[in-house]
Amino acid sequence: MRRRPTTLAAFTAFAALTAGLVTGCGDDSEPDPLRGEQWGLDSMKLSDAWQTSKGEDTVIAVVDTGVDLDHPDLKGRLVDGYDFVDNDAEPKDLNGHGTHVSGIAAAHTDNGIGVAGGAPGAEIMPVRVLGADGSGSDANITKGIVWAADHGADVINLSLGESGLMARLLKGGILNQAITHANGKGAVVVAAAGNDSTALQPYRVDTPVLVVNAADAHGNPASFTNFGAQNAVSAPGVDILSTLPTYTTKETLTNTSKYGKLSGTSMASPYVAAVAALLHQEGLDAASIMQTIRDTAANPGQALKLGLGNVDAAAAVQAAASKAAAAKN
């Protein structure tokens, strides 16, 4: 374990939403009742992108605190994962963070309950590397990344800013090696920048990772976002509505609605992981996926904290489709 473990306490749950929204699993043909509160999907033009791609045949590994394996907006979207905290095959979320991240990436969409996920056709691979307090060790995080890559993850999301991942990447070592291993297996690794409002280059320049800063509903940098990573992009990270566990955890002590709003680069990262899943369905390899997301990001005001800019899912998918079409000719 790290000498001075940090936690995910910076992510604050907002007011409880209507508990009666979760009554069944739906039939994938009814609008999600909380969709109107998901400003991030609109900001990234994800609905437009879904006209071309929904991330089908793509697995997004969420290397995090685990997931609520029975949440009605996630159940049926999960593939086998692993728990490196308890060393078993049941990566149950005892914190709440991983469940929230998973819903952003790929919750059931148009199933008549709850929220919509960024990649409606993708599946989630829950890999638990952080405990109930949100802290974790280098060794478990490394094992989780490698395990996910070796077990078929196409995209790996690391919303681990508060566990000290960024600082440890700066120092080099086994986490860089794990990410490079995952990339060698064909996986796109997406990582949260962290929430200290600090300028830093958090990973070795040659490490193939897409770092994500956070933006607000106006497309401006979130006040808390770290920035400065080479070729970083930005995505919605303020007041992001998603799934929360259906049982008591740190994030559900005062919210039993099964949904809630959190803020952080941890919320921005799975949005970009979802876009990566959409591009994977279009046939792009890991390097092309990262480059396409970067090339189509928009930063007209050249805001330093946005990096290359806010991710545009529709533009990225359109560019990917054009590349795929050109490759066939």
Secondary structure by P-SEA (a helix, b strand, c coil): cccccccccccccccccccccccccccccccccccccaaaaaaaaaaaaaaccccccbbbbbcccccccccccccccccbbbbccccccccccccaaaaaaaaacccccccccccccccccbbbbbbbcccccccccaaaaaaaaaaaaaacccbbbccccccaaaaaaaaccaaaaaaaaaaaabbbbbbbcccccccccccccccbbbbbbbbcccccccccccccccbbbbccccbbbbbcccccccccccccccccccccaaaaaaaaaaaaaaaaaacccaaaaaaaaaaaccccccccccccccccaaaaaaaaaaaaaaaac
